[in-house]
Amino acid sequence: MGTAGGDEISRAREAAGLSQSELARRSGVAQSLISKYESGRHQPPYDIVLQLVEAAAGEHRGVDMARAARSLAAALDIISLLPSGRGRTRSGLTFPPIPAGHP
């Protein structure tokens, strides 16, 4: 399983029908790093997630992928603020349980 940003990179790349090598060529990010991000071996910085998702977006006409990538970057910023051990696992983001009776 990947990381929060790595999963989004993989989804965007696969949705565009691109190989890691093609995404590397389009984005200027080394294929070896893309592989590490997608596999969860490294957590990608949000600016790299944005760069890679935007590079993959060239195949999606009519979808504002740049806006989606900015939203993703904001979400990753929020995730980074979560206290360790609450709402996070090694495999990615989980949601803490909601107490009974809470709306």
Biopython code that builds the backbone (N, CA, C, O; Angstrom):
import numpy as np
from Bio.PDB.StructureBuilder import StructureBuilder

atoms = [
    (1, "MET", "N", (0.842, -1.178, 0.000)),
    (1, "MET", "CA", (0.000, 0.000, 0.000)),
    (1, "MET", "C", (0.881, 1.233, 0.000)),
    (1, "MET", "O", (1.940, 1.245, 0.628)),
    (2, "GLY", "N", (0.455, 2.259, -0.694)),
    (2, "GLY", "CA", (1.239, 3.473, -0.814)),
    (2, "GLY", "C", (1.007, 4.434, 0.342)),
    (2, "GLY", "O", (0.479, 4.065, 1.391)),
    (3, "THR", "N", (1.414, 5.664, 0.121)),
    (3, "THR", "CA", (1.221, 6.736, 1.088)),
    (3, "THR", "C", (0.057, 7.592, 0.623)),
    (3, "THR", "O", (-0.467, 7.399, -0.475)),
    (4, "ALA", "N", (-0.349, 8.542, 1.464)),
    (4, "ALA", "CA", (-1.460, 9.416, 1.086)),
    (4, "ALA", "C", (-1.181, 10.080, -0.260)),
    (4, "ALA", "O", (-2.052, 10.068, -1.130)),
    (5, "GLY", "N", (-0.020, 10.649, -0.458)),
    (5, "GLY", "CA", (0.300, 11.277, -1.737)),
    (5, "GLY", "C", (0.638, 10.270, -2.820)),
    (5, "GLY", "O", (0.314, 10.480, -3.989)),
    (6, "GLY", "N", (1.287, 9.177, -2.440)),
    (6, "GLY", "CA", (1.676, 8.155, -3.414)),
    (6, "GLY", "C", (0.487, 7.498, -4.083)),
    (6, "GLY", "O", (0.523, 7.201, -5.277)),
    (7, "ASP", "N", (-0.572, 7.270, -3.311)),
    (7, "ASP", "CA", (-1.778, 6.673, -3.885)),
    (7, "ASP", "C", (-2.407, 7.601, -4.919)),
    (7, "ASP", "O", (-2.877, 7.144, -5.961)),
    (8, "GLU", "N", (-2.417, 8.905, -4.632)),
    (8, "GLU", "CA", (-2.989, 9.866, -5.573)),
    (8, "GLU", "C", (-2.146, 9.956, -6.848)),
    (8, "GLU", "O", (-2.686, 10.088, -7.947)),
    (9, "ILE", "N", (-0.834, 9.886, -6.696)),
    (9, "ILE", "CA", (0.049, 9.901, -7.869)),
    (9, "ILE", "C", (-0.255, 8.693, -8.746)),
    (9, "ILE", "O", (-0.413, 8.816, -9.961)),
    (10, "SER", "N", (-0.334, 7.533, -8.118)),
    (10, "SER", "CA", (-0.597, 6.298, -8.854)),
    (10, "SER", "C", (-1.945, 6.359, -9.567)),
    (10, "SER", "O", (-2.053, 5.994, -10.737)),
    (11, "ARG", "N", (-2.976, 6.826, -8.851)),
    (11, "ARG", "CA", (-4.314, 6.917, -9.467)),
    (11, "ARG", "C", (-4.314, 7.856, -10.657)),
    (11, "ARG", "O", (-4.870, 7.526, -11.704)),
    (12, "ALA", "N", (-3.699, 9.021, -10.514)),
    (12, "ALA", "CA", (-3.667, 9.996, -11.610)),
    (12, "ALA", "C", (-2.899, 9.438, -12.801)),
    (12, "ALA", "O", (-3.322, 9.596, -13.946)),
    (13, "ARG", "N", (-1.777, 8.789, -12.533)),
    (13, "ARG", "CA", (-0.965, 8.223, -13.614)),
    (13, "ARG", "C", (-1.730, 7.124, -14.344)),
    (13, "ARG", "O", (-1.773, 7.103, -15.575)),
    (14, "GLU", "N", (-2.332, 6.216, -13.586)),
    (14, "GLU", "CA", (-3.068, 5.107, -14.201)),
    (14, "GLU", "C", (-4.310, 5.597, -14.943)),
    (14, "GLU", "O", (-4.639, 5.075, -16.008)),
    (15, "ALA", "N", (-5.001, 6.592, -14.394)),
    (15, "ALA", "CA", (-6.187, 7.147, -15.062)),
    (15, "ALA", "C", (-5.817, 7.775, -16.401)),
    (15, "ALA", "O", (-6.609, 7.766, -17.344)),
    (16, "ALA", "N", (-4.605, 8.321, -16.471)),
    (16, "ALA", "CA", (-4.133, 8.935, -17.714)),
    (16, "ALA", "C", (-3.546, 7.900, -18.667)),
    (16, "ALA", "O", (-3.223, 8.221, -19.810)),
    (17, "GLY", "N", (-3.405, 6.646, -18.197)),
    (17, "GLY", "CA", (-2.839, 5.596, -19.039)),
    (17, "GLY", "C", (-1.348, 5.751, -19.265)),
    (17, "GLY", "O", (-0.828, 5.372, -20.315)),
    (18, "LEU", "N", (-0.660, 6.309, -18.277)),
    (18, "LEU", "CA", (0.782, 6.556, -18.419)),
    (18, "LEU", "C", (1.594, 5.530, -17.638)),
    (18, "LEU", "O", (1.163, 5.041, -16.595)),
    (19, "SER", "N", (2.760, 5.219, -18.153)),
    (19, "SER", "CA", (3.724, 4.420, -17.400)),
    (19, "SER", "C", (4.463, 5.363, -16.452)),
    (19, "SER", "O", (4.401, 6.582, -16.610)),
    (20, "GLN", "N", (5.155, 4.801, -15.478)),
    (20, "GLN", "CA", (5.979, 5.636, -14.601)),
    (20, "GLN", "C", (7.043, 6.374, -15.408)),
    (20, "GLN", "O", (7.358, 7.529, -15.120)),
    (21, "SER", "N", (7.594, 5.705, -16.418)),
    (21, "SER", "CA", (8.636, 6.333, -17.243)),
    (21, "SER", "C", (8.085, 7.528, -18.010)),
    (21, "SER", "O", (8.749, 8.559, -18.123)),
    (22, "GLU", "N", (6.866, 7.390, -18.540)),
    (22, "GLU", "CA", (6.257, 8.497, -19.282)),
    (22, "GLU", "C", (5.929, 9.655, -18.346)),
    (22, "GLU", "O", (6.142, 10.815, -18.697)),
    (23, "LEU", "N", (5.416, 9.350, -17.168)),
    (23, "LEU", "CA", (5.141, 10.412, -16.200)),
    (23, "LEU", "C", (6.436, 11.105, -15.788)),
    (23, "LEU", "O", (6.461, 12.324, -15.618)),
    (24, "ALA", "N", (7.502, 10.341, -15.629)),
    (24, "ALA", "CA", (8.806, 10.931, -15.295)),
    (24, "ALA", "C", (9.254, 11.888, -16.395)),
    (24, "ALA", "O", (9.741, 12.982, -16.108)),
    (25, "ARG", "N", (9.092, 11.479, -17.647)),
    (25, "ARG", "CA", (9.487, 12.335, -18.767)),
    (25, "ARG", "C", (8.681, 13.630, -18.771)),
    (25, "ARG", "O", (9.240, 14.707, -18.974)),
    (26, "ARG", "N", (7.375, 13.534, -18.548)),
    (26, "ARG", "CA", (6.501, 14.711, -18.581)),
    (26, "ARG", "C", (6.724, 15.648, -17.402)),
    (26, "ARG", "O", (6.587, 16.864, -17.532)),
    (27, "SER", "N", (7.067, 15.075, -16.250)),
    (27, "SER", "CA", (7.134, 15.873, -15.020)),
    (27, "SER", "C", (8.535, 16.345, -14.651)),
    (27, "SER", "O", (8.689, 17.331, -13.931)),
    (28, "GLY", "N", (9.549, 15.649, -15.138)),
    (28, "GLY", "CA", (10.909, 15.978, -14.734)),
    (28, "GLY", "C", (11.312, 15.336, -13.410)),
    (28, "GLY", "O", (12.385, 15.626, -12.881)),
    (29, "VAL", "N", (10.455, 14.463, -12.870)),
    (29, "VAL", "CA", (10.754, 13.742, -11.624)),
    (29, "VAL", "C", (11.255, 12.353, -12.019)),
    (29, "VAL", "O", (10.650, 11.695, -12.866)),
    (30, "ALA", "N", (12.335, 11.912, -11.423)),
    (30, "ALA", "CA", (12.932, 10.625, -11.771)),
    (30, "ALA", "C", (11.946, 9.475, -11.584)),
    (30, "ALA", "O", (11.191, 9.448, -10.612)),
    (31, "GLN", "N", (11.957, 8.531, -12.515)),
    (31, "GLN", "CA", (11.082, 7.363, -12.447)),
    (31, "GLN", "C", (11.312, 6.585, -11.154)),
    (31, "GLN", "O", (10.363, 6.058, -10.573)),
    (32, "SER", "N", (12.555, 6.508, -10.701)),
    (32, "SER", "CA", (12.852, 5.771, -9.468)),
    (32, "SER", "C", (12.160, 6.412, -8.265)),
    (32, "SER", "O", (11.720, 5.703, -7.360)),
    (33, "LEU", "N", (12.058, 7.748, -8.242)),
    (33, "LEU", "CA", (11.342, 8.422, -7.157)),
    (33, "LEU", "C", (9.842, 8.178, -7.254)),
    (33, "LEU", "O", (9.180, 7.954, -6.241)),
    (34, "ILE", "N", (9.304, 8.222, -8.474)),
    (34, "ILE", "CA", (7.880, 7.960, -8.657)),
    (34, "ILE", "C", (7.550, 6.569, -8.125)),
    (34, "ILE", "O", (6.539, 6.381, -7.448)),
    (35, "SER", "N", (8.397, 5.605, -8.430)),
    (35, "SER", "CA", (8.196, 4.238, -7.943)),
    (35, "SER", "C", (8.205, 4.190, -6.418)),
    (35, "SER", "O", (7.363, 3.526, -5.814)),
    (36, "LYS", "N", (9.146, 4.886, -5.797)),
    (36, "LYS", "CA", (9.236, 4.909, -4.330)),
    (36, "LYS", "C", (8.022, 5.580, -3.711)),
    (36, "LYS", "O", (7.536, 5.133, -2.673)),
    (37, "TYR", "N", (7.520, 6.651, -4.333)),
    (37, "TYR", "CA", (6.329, 7.333, -3.820)),
    (37, "TYR", "C", (5.110, 6.429, -3.930)),
    (37, "TYR", "O", (4.345, 6.295, -2.975)),
    (38, "GLU", "N", (4.926, 5.807, -5.093)),
    (38, "GLU", "CA", (3.751, 4.969, -5.312)),
    (38, "GLU", "C", (3.747, 3.723, -4.430)),
    (38, "GLU", "O", (2.684, 3.256, -4.018)),
    (39, "SER", "N", (4.914, 3.191, -4.144)),
    (39, "SER", "CA", (4.996, 1.970, -3.326)),
    (39, "SER", "C", (4.943, 2.262, -1.832)),
    (39, "SER", "O", (4.803, 1.340, -1.028)),
    (40, "GLY", "N", (5.050, 3.521, -1.451)),
    (40, "GLY", "CA", (5.021, 3.880, -0.034)),
    (40, "GLY", "C", (6.376, 3.857, 0.637)),
    (40, "GLY", "O", (6.467, 4.045, 1.850)),
    (41, "ARG", "N", (7.440, 3.627, -0.134)),
    (41, "ARG", "CA", (8.778, 3.623, 0.462)),
    (41, "ARG", "C", (9.227, 5.019, 0.861)),
    (41, "ARG", "O", (10.050, 5.168, 1.764)),
    (42, "HIS", "N", (8.692, 6.054, 0.194)),
    (42, "HIS", "CA", (8.979, 7.450, 0.531)),
    (42, "HIS", "C", (7.682, 8.238, 0.502)),
    (42, "HIS", "O", (6.814, 7.985, -0.333)),
    (43, "GLN", "N", (7.550, 9.202, 1.421)),
    (43, "GLN", "CA", (6.395, 10.099, 1.447)),
    (43, "GLN", "C", (6.720, 11.290, 0.536)),
    (43, "GLN", "O", (7.681, 12.013, 0.797)),
    (44, "PRO", "N", (5.939, 11.502, -0.522)),
    (44, "PRO", "CA", (6.239, 12.623, -1.407)),
    (44, "PRO", "C", (5.840, 13.951, -0.781)),
    (44, "PRO", "O", (4.786, 14.044, -0.152)),
    (45, "PRO", "N", (6.668, 14.985, -0.944)),
    (45, "PRO", "CA", (6.259, 16.323, -0.514)),
    (45, "PRO", "C", (5.057, 16.769, -1.354)),
    (45, "PRO", "O", (4.911, 16.358, -2.505)),
    (46, "TYR", "N", (4.204, 17.608, -0.772)),
    (46, "TYR", "CA", (2.972, 17.957, -1.491)),
    (46, "TYR", "C", (3.252, 18.675, -2.796)),
    (46, "TYR", "O", (2.472, 18.544, -3.739)),
    (47, "ASP", "N", (4.353, 19.442, -2.885)),
    (47, "ASP", "CA", (4.628, 20.128, -4.152)),
    (47, "ASP", "C", (4.982, 19.130, -5.252)),
    (47, "ASP", "O", (4.711, 19.388, -6.425)),
    (48, "ILE", "N", (5.578, 18.005, -4.896)),
    (48, "ILE", "CA", (5.880, 16.964, -5.883)),
    (48, "ILE", "C", (4.600, 16.240, -6.285)),
    (48, "ILE", "O", (4.420, 15.896, -7.453)),
    (49, "VAL", "N", (3.703, 16.005, -5.309)),
    (49, "VAL", "CA", (2.407, 15.402, -5.642)),
    (49, "VAL", "C", (1.701, 16.294, -6.655)),
    (49, "VAL", "O", (1.198, 15.813, -7.670)),
    (50, "LEU", "N", (1.666, 17.583, -6.379)),
    (50, "LEU", "CA", (1.030, 18.542, -7.283)),
    (50, "LEU", "C", (1.666, 18.494, -8.668)),
    (50, "LEU", "O", (0.960, 18.457, -9.676)),
    (51, "GLN", "N", (2.984, 18.494, -8.720)),
    (51, "GLN", "CA", (3.715, 18.460, -9.992)),
    (51, "GLN", "C", (3.385, 17.200, -10.788)),
    (51, "GLN", "O", (3.156, 17.272, -11.996)),
    (52, "LEU", "N", (3.360, 16.056, -10.125)),
    (52, "LEU", "CA", (3.101, 14.794, -10.819)),
    (52, "LEU", "C", (1.646, 14.665, -11.270)),
    (52, "LEU", "O", (1.378, 14.194, -12.375)),
    (53, "VAL", "N", (0.711, 15.081, -10.423)),
    (53, "VAL", "CA", (-0.701, 15.010, -10.803)),
    (53, "VAL", "C", (-0.981, 15.961, -11.964)),
    (53, "VAL", "O", (-1.729, 15.617, -12.880)),
    (54, "GLU", "N", (-0.389, 17.147, -11.934)),
    (54, "GLU", "CA", (-0.561, 18.090, -13.047)),
    (54, "GLU", "C", (0.043, 17.544, -14.337)),
    (54, "GLU", "O", (-0.521, 17.735, -15.414)),
    (55, "ALA", "N", (1.186, 16.866, -14.238)),
    (55, "ALA", "CA", (1.813, 16.279, -15.435)),
    (55, "ALA", "C", (0.927, 15.191, -16.025)),
    (55, "ALA", "O", (0.829, 15.062, -17.245)),
    (56, "ALA", "N", (0.289, 14.417, -15.173)),
    (56, "ALA", "CA", (-0.617, 13.371, -15.653)),
    (56, "ALA", "C", (-1.900, 13.969, -16.210)),
    (56, "ALA", "O", (-2.552, 13.357, -17.056)),
    (57, "ALA", "N", (-2.270, 15.159, -15.743)),
    (57, "ALA", "CA", (-3.541, 15.774, -16.127)),
    (57, "ALA", "C", (-3.624, 16.130, -17.605)),
    (57, "ALA", "O", (-4.720, 16.392, -18.101)),
    (58, "GLY", "N", (-2.532, 16.149, -18.308)),
    (58, "GLY", "CA", (-2.557, 16.483, -19.718)),
    (58, "GLY", "C", (-3.480, 15.580, -20.520)),
    (58, "GLY", "O", (-3.909, 15.953, -21.612)),
    (59, "GLU", "N", (-3.790, 14.409, -20.002)),
    (59, "GLU", "CA", (-4.655, 13.460, -20.692)),
    (59, "GLU", "C", (-6.128, 13.633, -20.352)),
    (59, "GLU", "O", (-6.983, 13.016, -20.987)),
    (60, "HIS", "N", (-6.441, 14.471, -19.352)),
    (60, "HIS", "CA", (-7.822, 14.620, -18.894)),
    (60, "HIS", "C", (-8.386, 15.955, -19.341)),
    (60, "HIS", "O", (-8.237, 16.952, -18.634)),
    (61, "ARG", "N", (-9.016, 15.997, -20.470)),
    (61, "ARG", "CA", (-9.625, 17.220, -20.978)),
    (61, "ARG", "C", (-10.954, 17.455, -20.268)),
    (61, "ARG", "O", (-11.723, 16.521, -20.038)),
    (62, "GLY", "N", (-11.207, 18.689, -19.932)),
    (62, "GLY", "CA", (-12.470, 19.046, -19.313)),
    (62, "GLY", "C", (-12.501, 18.847, -17.806)),
    (62, "GLY", "O", (-13.503, 19.181, -17.173)),
    (63, "VAL", "N", (-11.446, 18.318, -17.215)),
    (63, "VAL", "CA", (-11.376, 18.136, -15.769)),
    (63, "VAL", "C", (-10.293, 19.067, -15.254)),
    (63, "VAL", "O", (-9.173, 19.066, -15.764)),
    (64, "ASP", "N", (-10.619, 19.849, -14.260)),
    (64, "ASP", "CA", (-9.660, 20.791, -13.707)),
    (64, "ASP", "C", (-8.724, 20.063, -12.748)),
    (64, "ASP", "O", (-8.874, 20.145, -11.529)),
    (65, "MET", "N", (-7.754, 19.350, -13.321)),
    (65, "MET", "CA", (-6.845, 18.550, -12.504)),
    (65, "MET", "C", (-5.911, 19.434, -11.678)),
    (65, "MET", "O", (-5.483, 19.025, -10.598)),
    (66, "ALA", "N", (-5.589, 20.622, -12.155)),
    (66, "ALA", "CA", (-4.733, 21.502, -11.368)),
    (66, "ALA", "C", (-5.449, 21.893, -10.075)),
    (66, "ALA", "O", (-4.842, 21.928, -9.005)),
    (67, "ARG", "N", (-6.745, 22.186, -10.187)),
    (67, "ARG", "CA", (-7.520, 22.514, -8.990)),
    (67, "ARG", "C", (-7.598, 21.300, -8.067)),
    (67, "ARG", "O", (-7.456, 21.434, -6.851)),
    (68, "ALA", "N", (-7.819, 20.128, -8.635)),
    (68, "ALA", "CA", (-7.873, 18.901, -7.833)),
    (68, "ALA", "C", (-6.536, 18.664, -7.140)),
    (68, "ALA", "O", (-6.504, 18.251, -5.981)),
    (69, "ALA", "N", (-5.439, 18.921, -7.834)),
    (69, "ALA", "CA", (-4.113, 18.724, -7.248)),
    (69, "ALA", "C", (-3.874, 19.713, -6.113)),
    (69, "ALA", "O", (-3.273, 19.353, -5.101)),
    (70, "ARG", "N", (-4.336, 20.957, -6.267)),
    (70, "ARG", "CA", (-4.193, 21.940, -5.176)),
    (70, "ARG", "C", (-5.012, 21.514, -3.958)),
    (70, "ARG", "O", (-4.574, 21.677, -2.819)),
    (71, "SER", "N", (-6.206, 20.966, -4.207)),
    (71, "SER", "CA", (-7.034, 20.475, -3.099)),
    (71, "SER", "C", (-6.334, 19.323, -2.387)),
    (71, "SER", "O", (-6.343, 19.240, -1.159)),
    (72, "LEU", "N", (-5.732, 18.442, -3.167)),
    (72, "LEU", "CA", (-4.992, 17.331, -2.591)),
    (72, "LEU", "C", (-3.832, 17.845, -1.743)),
    (72, "LEU", "O", (-3.599, 17.347, -0.641)),
    (73, "ALA", "N", (-3.107, 18.836, -2.251)),
    (73, "ALA", "CA", (-1.980, 19.394, -1.507)),
    (73, "ALA", "C", (-2.465, 19.977, -0.181)),
    (73, "ALA", "O", (-1.807, 19.808, 0.845)),
    (74, "ALA", "N", (-3.604, 20.659, -0.195)),
    (74, "ALA", "CA", (-4.157, 21.217, 1.046)),
    (74, "ALA", "C", (-4.529, 20.096, 2.019)),
    (74, "ALA", "O", (-4.284, 20.202, 3.220)),
    (75, "ALA", "N", (-5.119, 19.028, 1.494)),
    (75, "ALA", "CA", (-5.484, 17.892, 2.349)),
    (75, "ALA", "C", (-4.243, 17.262, 2.965)),
    (75, "ALA", "O", (-4.256, 16.890, 4.139)),
    (76, "LEU", "N", (-3.174, 17.139, 2.190)),
    (76, "LEU", "CA", (-1.939, 16.567, 2.727)),
    (76, "LEU", "C", (-1.347, 17.453, 3.808)),
    (76, "LEU", "O", (-0.767, 16.953, 4.772)),
    (77, "ASP", "N", (-1.489, 18.779, 3.657)),
    (77, "ASP", "CA", (-1.041, 19.693, 4.709)),
    (77, "ASP", "C", (-1.807, 19.449, 5.995)),
    (77, "ASP", "O", (-1.222, 19.425, 7.078)),
    (78, "ILE", "N", (-3.121, 19.267, 5.876)),
    (78, "ILE", "CA", (-3.953, 19.015, 7.050)),
    (78, "ILE", "C", (-3.560, 17.695, 7.698)),
    (78, "ILE", "O", (-3.454, 17.612, 8.922)),
    (79, "ILE", "N", (-3.346, 16.669, 6.891)),
    (79, "ILE", "CA", (-2.945, 15.363, 7.407)),
    (79, "ILE", "C", (-1.648, 15.472, 8.208)),
    (79, "ILE", "O", (-1.496, 14.839, 9.253)),
    (80, "SER", "N", (-0.718, 16.283, 7.703)),
    (80, "SER", "CA", (0.571, 16.409, 8.386)),
    (80, "SER", "C", (0.432, 17.045, 9.765)),
    (80, "SER", "O", (1.326, 16.905, 10.599)),
    (81, "LEU", "N", (-0.684, 17.749, 10.018)),
    (81, "LEU", "CA", (-0.902, 18.401, 11.304)),
    (81, "LEU", "C", (-1.540, 17.480, 12.340)),
    (81, "LEU", "O", (-1.587, 17.817, 13.523)),
    (82, "LEU", "N", (-2.034, 16.311, 11.900)),
    (82, "LEU", "CA", (-2.644, 15.379, 12.839)),
    (82, "LEU", "C", (-1.613, 14.896, 13.845)),
    (82, "LEU", "O", (-0.468, 14.627, 13.481)),
    (83, "PRO", "N", (-2.008, 14.783, 15.107)),
    (83, "PRO", "CA", (-1.057, 14.254, 16.086)),
    (83, "PRO", "C", (-0.685, 12.824, 15.732)),
    (83, "PRO", "O", (-1.518, 12.056, 15.252)),
    (84, "SER", "N", (0.569, 12.474, 15.973)),
    (84, "SER", "CA", (0.985, 11.112, 15.639)),
    (84, "SER", "C", (0.193, 10.130, 16.489)),
    (84, "SER", "O", (-0.100, 10.379, 17.659)),
    (85, "GLY", "N", (-0.146, 8.998, 15.860)),
    (85, "GLY", "CA", (-0.898, 7.976, 16.553)),
    (85, "GLY", "C", (-2.401, 8.192, 16.515)),
    (85, "GLY", "O", (-3.150, 7.305, 16.924)),
    (86, "ARG", "N", (-2.867, 9.332, 16.041)),
    (86, "ARG", "CA", (-4.310, 9.586, 15.975)),
    (86, "ARG", "C", (-4.677, 9.936, 14.542)),
    (86, "ARG", "O", (-4.289, 10.984, 14.027)),
    (87, "GLY", "N", (-5.415, 9.060, 13.916)),
    (87, "GLY", "CA", (-5.844, 9.326, 12.558)),
    (87, "GLY", "C", (-4.822, 8.929, 11.517)),
    (87, "GLY", "O", (-5.011, 9.203, 10.332)),
    (88, "ARG", "N", (-3.741, 8.287, 11.935)),
    (88, "ARG", "CA", (-2.721, 7.875, 10.978)),
    (88, "ARG", "C", (-2.283, 6.455, 11.284)),
    (88, "ARG", "O", (-2.300, 6.008, 12.431)),
    (89, "THR", "N", (-1.895, 5.765, 10.239)),
    (89, "THR", "CA", (-1.292, 4.451, 10.395)),
    (89, "THR", "C", (-0.091, 4.400, 9.472)),
    (89, "THR", "O", (0.118, 5.309, 8.668)),
    (90, "ARG", "N", (0.695, 3.350, 9.581)),
    (90, "ARG", "CA", (1.842, 3.206, 8.674)),
    (90, "ARG", "C", (1.394, 3.114, 7.228)),
    (90, "ARG", "O", (2.109, 3.557, 6.329)),
    (91, "SER", "N", (0.228, 2.549, 6.991)),
    (91, "SER", "CA", (-0.223, 2.335, 5.620)),
    (91, "SER", "C", (-0.965, 3.533, 5.050)),
    (91, "SER", "O", (-1.374, 3.499, 3.890)),
    (92, "GLY", "N", (-1.149, 4.583, 5.826)),
    (92, "GLY", "CA", (-1.839, 5.752, 5.308)),
    (92, "GLY", "C", (-2.798, 6.331, 6.322)),
    (92, "GLY", "O", (-2.711, 6.035, 7.514)),
    (93, "LEU", "N", (-3.692, 7.139, 5.859)),
    (93, "LEU", "CA", (-4.628, 7.830, 6.723)),
    (93, "LEU", "C", (-5.799, 6.940, 7.081)),
    (93, "LEU", "O", (-6.368, 6.268, 6.220)),
    (94, "THR", "N", (-6.155, 6.939, 8.344)),
    (94, "THR", "CA", (-7.388, 6.301, 8.796)),
    (94, "THR", "C", (-8.158, 7.359, 9.561)),
    (94, "THR", "O", (-7.588, 8.374, 9.964)),
    (95, "PHE", "N", (-9.412, 7.139, 9.760)),
    (95, "PHE", "CA", (-10.210, 8.098, 10.489)),
    (95, "PHE", "C", (-10.414, 7.592, 11.902)),
    (95, "PHE", "O", (-10.757, 6.427, 12.100)),
    (96, "PRO", "N", (-10.207, 8.466, 12.901)),
    (96, "PRO", "CA", (-10.416, 8.017, 14.275)),
    (96, "PRO", "C", (-11.903, 7.740, 14.487)),
    (96, "PRO", "O", (-12.744, 8.337, 13.816)),
    (97, "PRO", "N", (-12.234, 6.836, 15.420)),
    (97, "PRO", "CA", (-13.653, 6.539, 15.666)),
    (97, "PRO", "C", (-14.375, 7.756, 16.214)),
    (97, "PRO", "O", (-13.793, 8.558, 16.945)),
    (98, "ILE", "N", (-15.640, 7.891, 15.860)),
    (98, "ILE", "CA", (-16.461, 8.987, 16.365)),
    (98, "ILE", "C", (-17.162, 8.469, 17.625)),
    (98, "ILE", "O", (-17.778, 7.404, 17.600)),
    (99, "PRO", "N", (-17.069, 9.219, 18.719)),
    (99, "PRO", "CA", (-17.689, 8.758, 19.962)),
    (99, "PRO", "C", (-19.200, 8.578, 19.808)),
    (99, "PRO", "O", (-19.839, 9.303, 19.047)),
    (100, "ALA", "N", (-19.764, 7.616, 20.530)),
    (100, "ALA", "CA", (-21.203, 7.367, 20.480)),
    (100, "ALA", "C", (-21.941, 8.617, 20.938)),
    (100, "ALA", "O", (-21.511, 9.292, 21.873)),
    (101, "GLY", "N", (-23.053, 8.924, 20.278)),
    (101, "GLY", "CA", (-23.847, 10.082, 20.611)),
    (101, "GLY", "C", (-23.346, 11.379, 20.005)),
    (101, "GLY", "O", (-23.969, 12.427, 20.177)),
    (102, "HIS", "N", (-22.229, 11.318, 19.299)),
    (102, "HIS", "CA", (-21.688, 12.519, 18.636)),
    (102, "HIS", "C", (-22.375, 12.684, 17.285)),
    (102, "HIS", "O", (-22.467, 11.725, 16.519)),
    (103, "PRO", "N", (-22.859, 13.891, 16.984)),
    (103, "PRO", "CA", (-23.564, 14.077, 15.699)),
    (103, "PRO", "C", (-22.699, 13.848, 14.501)),
    (103, "PRO", "O", (-23.166, 13.972, 13.369)),
]
sb = StructureBuilder()
sb.init_structure("model")
sb.init_model(0)
sb.init_chain("A")
sb.init_seg("    ")
for serial, (resi, resn, name, xyz) in enumerate(atoms, 1):
    if name == "N":
        sb.init_residue(resn, " ", resi, " ")
    sb.init_atom(name, np.array(xyz, "f"), 0.0, 1.0, " ", f" {name:<3s}", serial, name[0])
structure = sb.get_structure()
